[in-house]
């Protein structure tokens, strides 16, 4: 605060400092002055803008002939060698620079031989020149471009402008391999920022690994049941929910805020919802077509109501292909060995809807996967999942073609056989091809 009056000779207690130049009273000495005595403020000498006494400046007047402040508190026309101007102050260059560029204490123009670093290469000092450069002892610098650099900056030869064949340029350096967030350009000459980053927790082939587990389970059943379990049908059943899970994972992964792979996210969720809708339609249609039309199936369904309802629920949620398990005879389990008197009407909706599912679910999924494989790269988990779901779709297609061509082996016939002691009739399922062979 300031209390002004003309020709003020004394100041009030609340404004104790008297500035002689302006004959005014202040709570403290104003800028451009310093406290020369207990209650007197004296104007700083030119070209000081601020000062602590009549011989020590703390800030120089920018538009004066001496705008730069030295470490000793003096104003000067230019900073001395070994210092550089930063915010109108002369700051000493960082070791080992003897001199440095304007405003950059770490950008050496010459070296001071501190710790043996006396050869300048670019903005830095070295004990010996980098590979492929030559030491000029007289000038104390390294000449030429560094190893791997085909063309470098004339003013700063540490800055590479073009790399040798096989190396990629990134921030003036030549690299064999680009960092994870970068990739090599099409011609391999530079490292470009990736549109889709890689994952630090990348796992190779988790989907196909899961599928392979079920392949082994199915083959074990085939061997333990003396080749009676249906391998192709069981694998189609297991692959369906794995494909659905892979599709949902692609949507969740691609929709994350730090990824935001919009085309992949939208495509995956569309395919996933289409699969769920088709599952529901299958369950409703199958229930209408089969209910009450096959007495043997109705009898079996009542006996195995828990298994039948569970498989129908699984067909409605994960995948309609899971309902195939009802006739695959895995490990000869009764709940997976349905009994029917009219095989054709029972199997028809299952086979037809499997092909509809491939057209509505798998074909769009393959299209989304091919797009993702084209824009992503190895090391990205979504890329890995898309390769796997695409491979799994084609495996399912191959199995469905085989199953369709050999559909007679799926048709089961309920046959009455009399036990050894004629105590009861037992309904058994037999393959038609087995019956044909025995008839022959």
BADREN-895723 format. One record per residue: x, y, z of N, C-alpha, C in turn. Coordinates in steps of 0.05 Angstrom, whole numbers. Each point is the difference from the previous one (the first is absolute). Layout:
<rs>
R n.east n.north   n.up ca.east ca.north  ca.up c.east c.north   c.up
R      X       Y      Z       X        Y      Z      X       Y      Z
...
</rs>
This chain:
<rs>
R n.east n.north   n.up ca.east ca.north  ca.up c.east c.north   c.up
R     17     -24      0     -17       24      0     17      25      0
R    -10      21    -12      15       25     -3    -17      24      9
R     13      18     14     -13       25      8     16      22    -12
R    -13      15    -19      15       21    -15     -8      27     10
R     20      18     -1      -5       29      5     24      15    -11
R     -4      24     -7      22       16    -12     20       7     22
R     26      -3     -7      22        8     18     -4     -12     28
R     -6     -27      1      -3      -13     26     27      -3     13
R      2      10     24      26       -1     14      0     -22     22
R    -23      -6     11      -2      -22     20    -25     -17     -7
R      1     -24      8     -22      -20     -6    -14      -9     25
R    -26      -7     -3     -16      -10     22      9     -28      6
R     -6     -10     25      10      -27      8    -10     -22    -18
R    -24       2    -11     -10      -22    -17     14       0    -28
R     13      21     -8      15        2    -25     28      10      7
R     17     -17     12      25       10     12     23       6    -20
R     -2     -11    -24      23        4    -18     -4      23    -19
R     19      18      0      -2       24    -18     19      -4    -24
R    -13       2    -24      15       -3    -24      9      28     -9
R     26       5      1      10       27     -5     -6      11    -28
R      2     -18    -20      -4       10    -28    -28      11     -4
R    -20     -14     11     -28        8     -5    -12      15     24
R     16       4     21      -9       13     25    -27     -11      9
R     -1     -28      1     -25      -13      8      6     -21     21
R    -21      -7     15       3      -19     22    -12     -27     -7
R     12     -22      9      -8      -27     -8      1     -19     24
R    -15     -22     -3       2      -21     20     26     -16     -2
R     11      -1    -25      26      -12     -5     11      13    -25
R     26      -3     -5      12       14    -22    -11     -11    -26
R     -9      17    -19     -12       -9    -25     21     -11    -19
R    -10     -14    -22      18      -10    -21     16      23    -11
R     26      -6     -7      17       21    -10     15      15     21
R     -3      -8     25      14       14     22      9     -21     20
R     17       8     19       9      -18     21      1      16     26
R      0     -14     22       1       13     27     28       7      7
R      6      26     -2      28        9      4      6       6     29
R    -21       6     16       3        4     29    -25     -10     13
R     -3       4     26     -23      -11     15    -27       7    -12
R     -4      23    -10     -26        8    -10      2      16    -26
R     21      -5    -16       4       14    -25      3     -19    -23
R    -14       6    -22       2      -16    -25     15      16    -21
R     20     -13    -12      16       14    -20     -3     -14    -27
R     -3      15    -22      -4      -11    -26     24     -16     -9
R     -5     -24    -14      21      -17    -10     15      15    -22
R     27      -5     -1      15       12    -22     -6     -12    -27
R      2      15    -21      -4      -11    -27     22     -20     -7
R     -5     -21    -15     -26       -8    -12    -16     -20     17
R      3       1     27     -14      -19     17    -30       6      0
R    -16     -21     -2     -28        4      3     -8      -6     29
R     13     -21     12      -2       -6     28     28      -3     11
R      4       7     25      27       -3     12     -3      -5     30
R     22      -9     12       1       -4     29     16      21     14
R     18      13    -15      15       23     10     10      16    -24
R     17      20      5       8       17    -23     20     -13    -18
R      9     -25      7      20      -13    -17     -9     -28    -10
R    -24      -9      9      -8      -28     -7    -28       1    -12
R     -1      -6    -26     -26       -2    -14    -12     -28      4
R    -27      -2      2     -13      -26      0    -16      -4    -26
R     -4      22    -15     -13       -2    -27      7      24    -16
R      8      -5    -25       8       22    -18    -24       9    -17
R      1      25     -8     -20       11    -18      3     -12    -28
R    -22     -13     -9       2      -16    -25      7      17    -24
R    -10      24     -1       4       17    -24     24      18      3
R     16      -4     19      25       16      4     22     -12    -18
R     23      14      1      23      -10    -16     14     -23     14
R     -7      -4     26      12      -23     15    -23     -16     13
R    -13     -17    -16     -24      -14     10      5     -25     16
R     25     -11     -1       5      -26     12     13       2     27
R    -11     -15     20      10        0     27     20     -22      4
R     23       7     11      21      -20      5     -3     -11     28
R     15     -21      5      -1      -13     26     10      18     23
R     15      20     -7      11       19     20    -18      24      5
R    -23       1    -13     -19       22      4      5      24    -18
R     14      -3    -22       5       22    -18    -16      -4    -25
R     -7      22    -13     -13       -1    -26     20       3    -23
R     -3     -17    -20      20       -1    -22    -14      -1    -27
R     16       8    -21     -11        0    -27     -4     -29    -11
R     17     -18      8      -1      -28     -9     12     -18     21
R    -11     -25      1      10      -19     20     28      -8     -7
R     17      -4     19      28       -9     -4      1     -28     -9
R     22      -9    -14       4      -27     -8     -3     -19     24
R    -13     -22     -5      -5      -19     22    -27       4     13
R    -14      21     -8     -27        5     10    -19       4    -24
R    -26      -2      5     -19        5    -21    -24      15     12
R    -13      17    -17     -22       16     10    -26     -15      1
R    -12      -1     24     -26      -12      4    -17      19     17
R    -22      11    -11     -17       20     14     17      24      9
R     17      10    -18      17       23      5     20      -3     23
R      6     -26      6      20       -6     20     22     -17    -12
R     25       5      7      22      -16    -10      4     -25     17
R     -6     -23    -11       1      -26     15     24     -16    -10
R     15     -11     19      24      -15     -8     -8     -25    -15
R     16      -7    -21      -5      -25    -15      5     -24     17
R    -16     -21     -5       3      -25     15     25     -15     -7
R     13     -12     19      24      -16     -5     -8     -24    -18
R     16      -7    -20      27        9     -6      1      21    -22
R    -20      16     -3       0       21    -21     19      23      8
R     18       8    -17      16       25      4    -17      23     -9
R    -13      -2    -22     -20       20    -10    -25     -16     -9
R    -22      14      0     -25      -13     -7    -18      18    -17
R    -20     -12    -12     -18       15    -18    -18      19     16
R    -10      20    -13     -17       20     13    -24     -13     12
R     -3       4     27     -23       -9     14      0     -30      6
R     22     -14     -6       1      -30      4     26      -7     14
R     -1      -3     26      25       -5     15     12     -28     -5
R    -16     -19    -11      10      -27     -5      7      -4    -29
R     -3      20    -17       7       -2    -29     28      12     -4
R     20     -17      0      27       10     -1      8      10    -28
R     15      22      0      13       10    -24     30      -6      1
R     10      -4     24      28       -9      4      1     -14     27
R     21     -16      4       2      -17     24     23      10     18
R     -3      -4     27      20       10     19     19     -22     10
R     -2     -24    -13      18      -23      7     -5     -10     28
R    -24       6     12      -6      -10     26     -3     -31     -1
R     12     -14     18       0      -29      0      8     -13    -26
R     17      14    -15      11      -11    -25    -18       4    -24
R    -23      12      4     -19        5    -23      8      26    -14
R     15      -3    -22      10       24    -14     -8       2    -29
R    -11     -22    -11      -8        0    -28    -30       4     -3
R     -8      22    -15     -28        6     -3    -11     -15    -24
R    -23     -12      5     -15      -13    -22    -29       8      3
R    -10      17    -18     -26       11      4      0      18     24
R    -20      -2     18      -2       17     23     14     -12     25
R     14     -22     -3      12      -14     23     30      -3     -3
R     12      -6     23      29       -4      1      7     -29      6
R     22     -11    -12       7      -28      3     30      -2      4
R      8     -22     12      28       -6      3     12      -9    -26
R    -16     -15    -16       8       -9    -26    -24       2    -19
R      5       3    -25     -21        5    -20    -17     -25     -4
R    -26       3     -5     -17      -23     -6      9     -15    -25
R     -8     -25     -3       8      -16    -23     -7      14    -27
R     18      -3    -19      -4       11    -27      5      30     -2
R      8      13     22       7       29     -1     30       2      5
R     11      23     -8      29        5      2      6      23     18
R     19      -3     18       8       22     19     17      21    -13
R     -9      25      2      17       23     -8     12      11     25
R     25      -8      6      13        8     25      2      30      3
R      7      14    -22       4       29      1    -26      14      8
R    -22      -8    -13     -26       13      6    -14     -12     24
R     10     -23      9     -13      -13     23    -28     -10     -6
R     -4     -11    -24     -26      -10     -7      1     -25    -17
R    -23     -14     -3      -1      -24    -16    -14       7    -26
R     12      -8    -22     -10        6    -27    -14     -24    -12
R    -20       5    -17     -14      -22    -14    -25      -9     15
R    -14     -19    -13     -25      -10     12      5     -25     16
R    -16      -5     19       3      -23     17     -6     -26    -15
R      9     -23     11      -4      -25    -13    -30      -6     -5
R     -7      -7    -24     -28       -6     -6    -14      24    -13
R     12      24      2     -13       24    -12     12       5    -27
R    -17       2    -20       9        5    -27      3      30     -6
R    -17      17     13       1       29     -4     -6      14     26
R     17      19      8      -5       14     25      0      30     -4
R     -9      15     20      -3       29     -1     28      13     -2
R      3      19    -18      26       14     -3      7      16     25
R    -20      12     13       5       16     24      3     -17     25
R    -13     -23      1       1      -18     23      2     -28    -10
R     24     -11     -3       3      -26    -12     -9     -23     17
R     -9       5     25     -12      -21     16    -29      -4     -7
R    -12      18    -15     -28       -2     -9      0     -14    -27
R    -10     -25      0      -1      -15    -25    -25       8    -16
R      3       3    -26     -22        7    -18     -9     -24    -16
R     18     -19     -5      -7      -24    -15     18     -23      9
R    -12     -23      5      15      -23     11      8     -18    -23
R     20     -17      6       9      -21    -18    -22     -21     -4
R      2     -16    -21     -20      -20     -6     -3     -19     23
R    -25      -7      7      -6      -18     22     -5      13     26
R      7      26      2      -5       15     25    -22      21     -4
R    -13       5     22     -23       19     -1      7      25     17
R     -8      23    -10       6       26     13    -22       7     20
R      9       7     25     -19        9     21     15      21     16
R    -10      24     -1      11       23     16     30       2     -4
R      9       0    -25      28        4     -8     18     -24      6
R    -12     -22      9      16      -24      5     -8     -23    -19
R     19     -17     -6      -6      -23    -18     -2     -25     17
R    -23     -15     -3      -6      -23     17     -4     -25    -17
R      8     -23     11      -6      -25    -13    -30      -7      4
R    -10       4     24     -28       -6      6    -12      25     13
R    -24       7     -9     -14       23     11    -11      -6     27
R     -3      19     18     -12       -4     26    -29     -11     -2
R    -11     -13     21     -26      -12     -2    -22      18    -10
R      1      26      7     -22       18     -9      4       9    -29
R     21      -8    -13       6        7    -27      1     -25    -18
R     -1       4    -26       4      -21    -19     15      11    -24
R     14     -17    -15      15       10    -24    -20       7    -22
R      7      21    -15     -16        8    -23      1     -22    -21
R    -16       4    -21      -1      -21    -21     27      -4    -13
R     16      21     -4      26       -3    -12     22      -6     21
R     -8       0     26      18       -8     21     20      22      7
R     -3      25     -9      20       20      4     -4      16     26
R    -25       1     10      -5       16     24    -19     -16     19
R      0       7     25     -18      -11     20    -25      18      2
R    -23     -11     -5     -25       15      1    -16      -8     25
R    -14      19     12     -16       -5     23    -23     -19     -8
R     -4     -21     16     -21      -19     -6    -28      12      4
R    -18      -7    -17     -28        7      4    -12     -17     22
R      9     -26      2     -10      -18     20     24     -10     16
R      2       6     25      24       -8     16      1     -29      6
R     24     -10      8       3      -27      8     -7      -4     29
R     -2     -24      9      -7       -6     28     24     -10     15
R      4      10     25      22       -9     16     -5     -28     11
R    -26      -8      3      -7      -26     10    -11     -18    -22
R     15      -1    -22      -8      -15    -24      1     -30      6
R    -21     -15     -7      -1      -29      3     -5     -13    -27
R     16     -18     -8      -3      -12    -27    -19     -24      1
R    -19       0    -18     -18      -23     -5    -17      -9     24
R    -12      17     15     -17       -9     22    -26     -14    -10
R    -12      11    -22     -24      -12    -10      4     -27    -12
R     20      -2    -17       7      -26    -12      9     -20     20
R     13      10     21       8      -18     22    -24     -12     14
R    -21      16      4     -25      -10     12    -13     -20    -18
R      0       6    -26     -12      -18    -20     15     -26      0
R     26       1      1      16      -25      0     -6     -17     24
R     -6      12     23      -7      -15     24    -25     -17     -6
R    -20      12    -12     -25      -15     -6      4     -20    -23
R     19       5    -17       7      -20    -21     11     -25     14
R     18       4     20      11      -23     15    -22     -15     15
R    -18      15     13     -22      -13     14    -17     -17    -18
R     -6      11    -24     -17      -14    -20     14     -25    -10
R     26       2     -5      15      -23    -10      2     -22     22
R      3       9     25       0      -19     22    -26     -15      2
R    -22      14     -4     -26      -13      0     -3     -20    -23
R     10       8    -23      -1      -17    -24     15     -26      5
R     23       2     13      16      -23      6    -12     -18     22
R    -10      13     21     -11      -15     22    -27     -13     -6
R    -14      11    -19     -27      -12     -7      2     -18    -24
R     24      -9     -7       3      -18    -23    -10      13    -25
R      5      25     -5      -6       15    -24    -30       5     -4
R    -15       0     22     -29        4     -3     -8      30      2
R     16      16     15      -7       28      3      6      15    -26
R    -16      21     -6       2       14    -25     19      24      2
R     24      -3    -10      21       20      3     -7      26    -13
R     -8       0    -26      -6       24    -14    -22      16     13
R    -22     -13      7     -23       13     13      8      12     27
R     16     -14     15       8        9     27     18      25     -3
R     18       0    -20      18       23     -3    -16      25    -10
R    -19      -4    -18     -17       22     -8    -15      11     24
R     -9     -17     17     -14        9     25     18      16     17
R     25      -8      4      18       14     18     10      26    -12
R      5       0    -27      12       24    -12    -20      23      0
R    -26      -5     -1     -20       21     -1      3      20     23
R     -1      -9     25       2       20     22     28      13      2
R     21     -14     -9      26       12     -1      0      24    -19
R    -12      -4    -23      -2       22    -20    -16      23     11
R    -22      -6     15     -16       22     12     17      15     21
R     15     -15     16      17       13     20     21      18    -12
R     12     -10    -22      21       15    -14    -12      26    -12
R    -24      -2    -11     -13       24    -11     -6      20     21
R    -10      -9     23      -6       19     22     26      13     10
R     21     -16      2      26       11      9     10      22    -19
R     -3      -5    -27       8       20    -19    -15      26      4
R    -26      -2      5     -16       24      5     10      15     25
R      3     -14     22       9       12     25     27      13     -3
R     19     -14    -13      27       10     -3      0      24    -18
R    -13      -2    -23       0       21    -20    -15      25      9
R    -18      -3     19     -16       22     10     12      15     23
R     23      -9     10      13       13     23      9      28     -8
R     -2      19     19       7       28     -6     28       4     -9
R     19     -17      9      28        4     -8      6     -15    -26
R    -20     -14    -11       3      -13    -26    -18      13    -21
R    -26      -2      5     -20       13    -17      3      -8    -29
R      0     -26     -5       1      -11    -28    -29      -1    -10
R    -11      23     -9     -28        2     -5    -11     -20    -20
R     12      -4    -24     -11      -20    -19     -1     -28     12
R     21      -8     15       1      -26     11    -21      -3     22
R     -2      20     17     -20       -1     22    -28      -3    -11
R     -8      17    -19     -27       -1    -11     -5     -26    -15
R     20      -9    -15      -4      -25    -15     -3     -24     19
R     16      -1     21      -1      -22     18    -26      -1     16
R    -10      23      9     -25       -1     15    -23      -6    -17
R      1       8    -26     -22       -7    -19      0     -31     -4
R     23     -12     -4       2      -28     -4    -10     -15     26
R      9      10     23      -7      -14     25    -30       1      5
R    -13      23     -4     -29        2      3    -15     -17    -20
R     10      -1    -25     -12      -18    -20      1     -29      9
R     22      -8     12       3      -28     10    -20      -6     22
R     -3      19     19     -19       -4     22    -28      -2    -10
R     -8      18    -19     -27        0    -11     -5     -27    -14
R     19     -10    -15      -4      -25    -14     -2     -24     19
R     14       1     22      -2      -20     21    -29      -2     10
R    -11      23      6     -28        1     10    -20     -11    -20
R      4       8    -25     -18       -9    -22      2     -30     -2
R     24     -11      1       4      -29     -2    -15     -15     22
R      3       9     25     -13      -13     23    -30       0     -4
R    -11      22     -7     -29        2     -4     -9     -18    -23
R     14       1    -22      -7      -16    -24      3     -30      6
R     21      -8     13       5      -28      6    -22     -11     19
R     -7      16     20     -20       -8     19    -27      -5    -14
R     -7      18    -19     -25       -3    -14      0     -24    -19
R     22      -5    -14       1      -21    -20      1     -28     13
R     14      -3     22       5      -26     11    -20      -8     22
R    -11      20     14     -18       -6     22    -24     -17     -9
R     -3     -23     13     -23      -17     -5      1     -16    -26
R     21       3    -16       1      -14    -26     16     -26      2
R     15      -3     21      17      -24      4     -5     -11     28
R    -15     -22      2      -6      -11     26     24     -10     15
R     19     -11    -14      24      -10     13     16      22     12
R      2      22    -16      15       24     10    -14      12     25
R    -27       1     -1     -15       11     22      5     -17     25
R      1     -27     -3       4      -17     22     29       4     12
R     19       2    -19      28        5      9      2      27     14
R    -13      20    -12       2       27     10    -11       2     29
R    -22     -14      5     -11        0     27     19     -14     20
R     12     -22    -10      19      -14     18     25      17      5
R      9      14    -20      25       17      2     -8      30     -2
R    -20       8     15     -10       27     -3     21      21      7
R     17      -6     21      21       19      8     20       4    -23
R      9     -22    -12      20        2    -21    -12      13    -25
R    -25      -7     -6     -13       11    -24     -4      30      3
R    -10       9     23      -5       29      4     26      15      2
R     21     -12     12      26       14      1     12       4    -27
R     -1     -20    -18      10        3    -27    -16      20    -16
R    -26       1      5     -16       19    -15      6      29      9
R      6       3     27       7       26     10     28       9    -11
R     18     -19     -1      27        6    -11     -2       7    -30
R    -19     -13    -14      -3        7    -28    -11      28     -3
R    -16       9     19     -12       27     -1     19      22      7
R     21      -6     16      18       21      9     27      -1    -14
R     18     -19      8      26        0    -13     -1      -5    -30
R    -12     -22     -8      -1       -7    -29    -19     -23     -5
R    -15       2    -22     -19      -21     -7     14     -26     -7
R     26       2     -7      15      -25     -7      2     -19     24
R     -2      11     24       3      -17     24    -22     -21      2
R    -23       5    -13     -21      -20      2      7     -26    -14
R     20       1    -18      10      -25    -13     10     -20     21
R      9       9     22      11      -19     20    -21     -21      9
R    -25       6     -6     -22      -18      9      2     -27    -14
R     13      -1    -24       1      -25    -14     29      -8     -6
R     20      13     11      28       -6     -7     11     -24     15
R    -14     -10     20       8      -24     15     28       3     12
R      6      24     10      26        4     13      2     -18     25
R     21     -16      0       6      -18     22    -24     -19      7
R    -18      -3    -20     -24      -17      2    -18       8     24
R      1      26      6     -18       10     21    -29      -1     -9
R    -18      -9     17     -28       -2     -7    -11      27     -8
R      8      21     15     -12       27     -5     11      12    -27
R     20     -12    -11      11        9    -26     -5     -22    -22
R    -19     -18      5      -7      -21    -19    -30      -1     -3
R    -11      19    -14     -29        2     -2    -12     -24    -15
R    -25      -6      7     -15      -22    -13    -23      12    -16
R     -1      -6    -25     -22       11    -17    -11     -23    -18
R    -25       3     -8     -12      -19    -18     -1      11    -28
R      2      26     -3      -1       13    -27     25      18     -2
R     23     -11     -8      25       15      0      0      24    -19
R    -11      -3    -24       1       21    -20    -13      26     10
R    -25       0      9     -12       25     10     15      12     24
R     13     -18     16      14       10     23     26      14     -8
R     14     -11    -19      26       11     -8     -2      24    -19
R    -21       0    -16      -2       20    -21      3      29     10
R    -15       9     20       4       28      9     28       6     11
R     12     -20     12      27        3     11     20       6    -22
R     -1     -17    -21      18        4    -23     -5      25    -16
R    -26       6     -5      -7       23    -15      8      26     14
R     -6       1     26       7       24     15     30       3      3
R     15     -21     -1      29        2      1     11      15    -24
R    -12      -7    -23       9       14    -25    -10      29      0
R    -24       5     10     -10       28      3     18      15     18
R      8     -12     22      18       13     19     27       7    -13
R     10     -18    -17      25        7    -13     -3      24    -19
R    -23       1    -14      -4       22    -19     -5      27     15
R    -14      -1     22      -8       25     14     22       8     20
R     13     -19     12      20        6     21     28      -2     -9
R      8     -23    -11      28       -5     -7     10      16    -23
R    -16       3    -21       9       15    -24      5      29      7
R    -18      15     14       6       27      9     24       1     19
R      2     -21     17      23        0     18     26      -3    -15
R      1     -16    -21      24       -3    -16      7      27    -13
R    -21      15    -10       5       26    -12     13      19     20
R    -12       1     24      11       18     21     29      -9      7
R      4     -26      2      27      -10      6     21       7    -21
R     -8      -3    -25      19        7    -22      7      29      1
R    -20      17      5       6       29      2     19       5     24
R     -5     -12     23      17        5     23     28     -10     -5
R      3     -24    -13      26      -11     -6     16      19    -18
R    -15      14    -18      13       18    -19     11      25     13
R    -14      10     21       8       26     11     16      -3     26
R     -2     -23     13      16       -5     25     25     -15     -6
R     16      -6     21      25      -14     -4      4     -20     23
R     18     -19     -5       7      -20     20     10      15     25
R     -9      -8     23       7       14     25    -24      14     12
R    -21       3    -17     -25       12      9    -19     -24      6
R    -12      -1     24     -16      -22      8    -25      -3    -17
R    -11      22     -8     -24       -1    -18      8     -13    -27
R     23       7    -10      10      -12    -25      2     -31      4
R     11      -8     23       2      -29      5    -27     -13      1
R    -19      12     14     -27      -12      2    -13      -2    -27
R      4      20    -17     -13       -1    -27     12     -22    -17
R     25      -4      1      12      -23    -15    -12     -26     10
R     -3      -3     26     -10      -25     11    -29      -4     -6
R    -17      21      3     -28       -4     -6     -5      -5    -30
R     17      11    -17      -2       -4    -29      7     -30     -6
R     22      -9     12       8      -28     -4    -21     -19     10
R    -12       7     23     -20      -17     12    -25      -2    -17
R     -8      23    -13     -23        0    -18      4     -18    -23
R     24       0    -12       6      -17    -23      1     -30      9
R     10      -5     24      -1      -27     10    -29     -10      3
R    -17      17     11     -28       -6      3    -13      -6    -28
R      8      16    -20     -11       -4    -27      8     -27    -10
R     25      -7      3      10      -26     -9    -15     -23     13
R     -4       3     27     -13      -21     15    -30      -2     -8
R    -12      22     -6     -29        0     -8     -3     -13    -28
R     19       6    -18      -1      -13    -26      3     -30      2
R     19      -8     17       4      -29      4    -25     -12     13
R    -11      14     20     -24      -11     13    -24      -2    -19
R     -3      20    -17     -23        0    -19      3     -23    -20
R     24      -4    -10       5      -21    -19     -3     -28     12
R      4      -2     27      -2      -25     13    -23       0     20
R    -21      14     -7     -22        3     19    -15     -26      7
R      3     -20    -18     -14      -26      7     12     -13     24
R     25       7      6      13      -12     24    -10      13     26
R    -15      23     -3     -11       14     23    -28     -11      7
R    -13     -12    -20     -28       -8      4     -1     -25     17
R    -13       3     23      -1      -21     19    -27     -14     -1
R     -1     -24      6     -24      -16     -1     -5     -13     26
R    -24       3     10      -8      -13     25     -8     -29     -6
R     13     -18     13      -5      -28     -6     -6     -15     26
R    -19     -17      0      -8      -16     23     17     -25      1
R     13      -4     22      15      -25      3     -8     -13     26
R     -1     -26      2      -9      -14     24     25      -9     15
R     -1       5     25      23       -7     17      3     -30      3
R     21      -8     12       7      -28      3    -22     -15     14
R    -11      12     20     -20      -14     16    -28       9     -7
R     -4      14    -22     -26        9    -10    -15      15     22
R     13      15     17     -13       13     22    -12      27     -9
R     14      14    -19     -10       26     -8     11       7    -28
R    -15      17    -13       9       10    -26     18      25      4
R     22       1    -14      18       23      3      3      13    -27
R     -5      27     -1       3       15    -24     30       7     -4
R     11      -6    -23      28        5     -5      3      16    -26
R     20      16     -1       6       16    -24     22     -13    -16
R     -5      -3    -26      20      -12    -17      3      17    -25
R     24       2    -11       5       14    -24    -11     -16    -24
R    -12      14    -19     -11      -14    -23     22     -14    -15
R     23      13     -2      22      -13    -15      8     -26     13
R     -2      -1     27       7      -25     14    -21     -22     -7
R    -26       9     -1     -21      -18     -6      3     -11    -29
R      7      19    -19       4       -8    -27     22     -20     -3
R     21       5     15      23      -18     -2     -7     -28     10
R    -16      -1     23      -8      -26     11    -19     -14    -19
R    -18      16    -13     -19      -12    -19     14     -12    -24
R     21      14     -9      16      -10    -22     14     -26      7
</rs>
